[in-house]
Amino acid sequence: MNPILESRQSEHVFCSYHNCSKQLQIARITNIPNWSYERVVFPQEHLLFNVSSTKK
């Protein structure tokens, strides 16, 4: 899942995903420690979400 829109503001990254298909999709993020995200994305639906950035 590649974000379509991404902009950094302070400690958060704003992301968007568009399901262009005619099928349901499961959007799942599992590579961030101590955090999980899973949503059903319906056909032609946009999914918007914020993720905390980890600057080191």
Residue frames as a rotation matrix with the C-alpha (Angstrom) as fourth column:
MET 1
0.586 0.810 0.000 0.00
0.810 -0.586 0.000 0.00
0.000 0.000 -1.000 0.00
ASN 2
-0.583 -0.784 0.213 1.59
0.792 -0.607 -0.063 3.22
0.179 0.132 0.975 -1.16
PRO 3
-0.050 0.584 -0.810 0.34
0.564 -0.653 -0.505 6.52
-0.824 -0.482 -0.297 0.21
ILE 4
0.252 0.218 0.943 -1.08
0.932 -0.317 -0.175 8.78
0.261 0.923 -0.283 -2.47
LEU 5
0.492 -0.035 0.870 -0.73
-0.068 -0.998 -0.001 11.91
0.868 -0.059 -0.494 -0.38
GLU 6
0.359 -0.437 -0.825 1.85
0.917 0.331 0.224 12.54
0.175 -0.836 0.519 2.31
SER 7
0.273 -0.329 0.904 2.75
-0.042 -0.943 -0.331 15.74
0.961 0.052 -0.271 4.15
ARG 8
-0.235 -0.461 -0.856 4.88
0.847 0.336 -0.413 16.09
0.478 -0.821 0.312 7.25
GLN 9
0.244 0.298 0.923 3.61
-0.268 -0.894 0.360 18.35
0.932 -0.335 -0.138 10.00
SER 10
0.200 -0.311 0.929 5.49
-0.974 -0.170 0.153 18.30
0.110 -0.935 -0.337 13.31
GLU 11
-0.568 -0.471 0.674 5.33
-0.657 0.754 -0.027 14.73
-0.495 -0.458 -0.738 14.63
HIS 12
0.104 0.729 0.676 2.69
0.035 0.677 -0.735 13.29
-0.994 0.100 0.045 12.27
VAL 13
-0.947 -0.275 -0.164 2.53
-0.174 0.010 0.985 12.14
-0.269 0.961 -0.057 8.66
PHE 14
0.036 0.995 -0.092 -0.83
-0.533 -0.059 -0.844 12.58
-0.845 0.080 0.528 6.92
CYS 15
-0.920 -0.380 0.097 -1.51
-0.162 0.593 0.788 9.76
-0.358 0.709 -0.607 4.42
SER 16
0.123 0.959 -0.255 -4.23
-0.797 -0.057 -0.601 8.88
-0.591 0.277 0.757 1.95
TYR 17
-0.883 -0.306 0.355 -5.03
-0.049 0.813 0.580 5.66
-0.466 0.495 -0.733 0.10
HIS 18
-0.064 0.869 -0.491 -7.59
-0.927 -0.234 -0.293 5.24
-0.369 0.437 0.820 -2.70
ASN 19
-0.409 0.047 0.911 -9.03
0.110 0.994 -0.002 1.81
-0.906 0.100 -0.412 -3.51
CYS 20
-0.449 0.149 -0.881 -9.31
-0.816 -0.470 0.336 2.01
-0.364 0.870 0.332 -7.31
SER 21
-0.987 0.005 -0.160 -10.48
-0.064 0.903 0.426 -1.58
0.147 0.431 -0.890 -7.65
LYS 22
-0.138 0.989 -0.057 -13.98
-0.648 -0.047 0.760 -3.06
0.749 0.141 0.647 -7.69
GLN 23
0.221 0.127 -0.967 -13.20
0.436 0.874 0.214 -5.28
0.872 -0.469 0.138 -4.69
LEU 24
0.978 0.043 0.203 -12.96
-0.172 -0.377 0.910 -4.78
0.116 -0.925 -0.361 -0.93
GLN 25
0.114 -0.976 -0.185 -9.40
0.139 0.200 -0.970 -4.38
0.984 0.084 0.159 0.30
ILE 26
0.849 -0.002 -0.528 -7.89
0.528 0.031 0.849 -4.67
0.015 -1.000 0.027 3.76
ALA 27
0.367 -0.747 0.554 -5.43
-0.220 -0.648 -0.729 -1.89
0.904 0.146 -0.402 4.59
ARG 28
0.928 -0.115 -0.354 -3.02
0.367 0.442 0.819 -3.09
0.062 -0.890 0.452 7.27
ILE 29
0.329 -0.867 0.374 0.05
-0.510 -0.496 -0.702 -1.43
0.795 0.041 -0.606 8.78
THR 30
0.965 0.027 -0.262 2.19
0.170 0.694 0.699 -3.71
0.200 -0.719 0.665 10.92
ASN 31
0.242 -0.970 -0.010 5.74
0.729 0.189 -0.658 -2.35
0.640 0.152 0.753 10.70
ILE 32
-0.071 -0.221 0.973 5.44
-0.412 -0.882 -0.230 0.26
0.908 -0.417 -0.029 13.49
PRO 33
-0.724 -0.275 -0.632 6.38
0.367 0.622 -0.692 -0.99
0.584 -0.733 -0.350 16.99
ASN 34
-0.782 0.433 -0.448 3.56
0.474 -0.053 -0.879 -0.95
-0.404 -0.900 -0.164 19.58
TRP 35
-0.313 0.706 -0.636 0.99
-0.588 -0.670 -0.454 0.18
-0.746 0.232 0.625 17.02
SER 36
-0.785 0.113 0.609 -1.32
0.492 0.711 0.502 -1.56
-0.377 0.694 -0.614 14.58
TYR 37
-0.367 0.660 -0.655 -3.82
-0.621 -0.699 -0.356 -0.33
-0.693 0.276 0.666 12.03
GLU 38
-0.914 0.156 0.374 -6.32
0.359 0.740 0.569 -2.32
-0.188 0.655 -0.732 10.00
ARG 39
-0.292 0.840 -0.458 -9.31
-0.447 -0.543 -0.711 -1.04
-0.846 -0.002 0.534 8.03
VAL 40
-0.112 0.380 0.918 -11.65
0.808 0.572 -0.138 -2.30
-0.578 0.727 -0.372 5.33
VAL 41
-0.598 -0.092 -0.797 -11.49
-0.313 -0.888 0.337 -0.07
-0.738 0.451 0.502 2.24
PHE 42
0.276 0.821 0.500 -14.54
0.330 0.408 -0.851 -0.32
-0.903 0.399 -0.158 0.00
PRO 43
-0.149 -0.314 0.938 -14.33
0.982 0.060 0.177 0.05
-0.112 0.948 0.299 -3.79
GLN 44
0.023 0.028 0.999 -13.62
0.576 -0.817 0.010 3.64
0.817 0.575 -0.035 -4.87
GLU 45
0.922 0.309 -0.234 -13.26
0.353 -0.424 0.834 4.73
0.158 -0.852 -0.500 -1.21
HIS 46
0.108 -0.881 0.461 -10.50
-0.167 -0.473 -0.865 7.03
0.980 0.017 -0.198 0.07
LEU 47
0.667 -0.031 -0.745 -8.81
0.698 0.375 0.610 6.18
0.261 -0.926 0.272 3.36
LEU 48
0.287 -0.552 0.783 -7.21
-0.240 -0.833 -0.499 9.05
0.927 -0.045 -0.372 5.30
PHE 49
0.847 -0.036 -0.530 -5.00
0.494 0.423 0.760 8.53
0.196 -0.906 0.376 8.35
ASN 50
0.568 -0.695 0.440 -2.23
-0.703 -0.688 -0.179 10.09
0.428 -0.207 -0.880 10.43
VAL 51
0.696 -0.466 -0.546 0.89
0.554 0.833 -0.003 8.24
0.456 -0.300 0.838 11.49
SER 52
0.874 -0.467 -0.133 3.40
-0.188 -0.577 0.795 9.41
-0.448 -0.670 -0.592 14.09
SER 53
0.664 -0.729 -0.167 6.79
-0.157 0.083 -0.984 9.99
0.731 0.680 -0.060 12.53
THR 54
0.872 -0.458 -0.172 9.85
0.349 0.334 0.875 8.65
-0.344 -0.823 0.452 14.32
LYS 55
0.703 -0.669 0.241 12.72
-0.214 -0.522 -0.826 11.06
0.678 0.529 -0.510 13.72
LYS 56
0.849 -0.498 -0.173 16.05
0.394 0.380 0.837 9.90
-0.351 -0.779 0.519 15.16
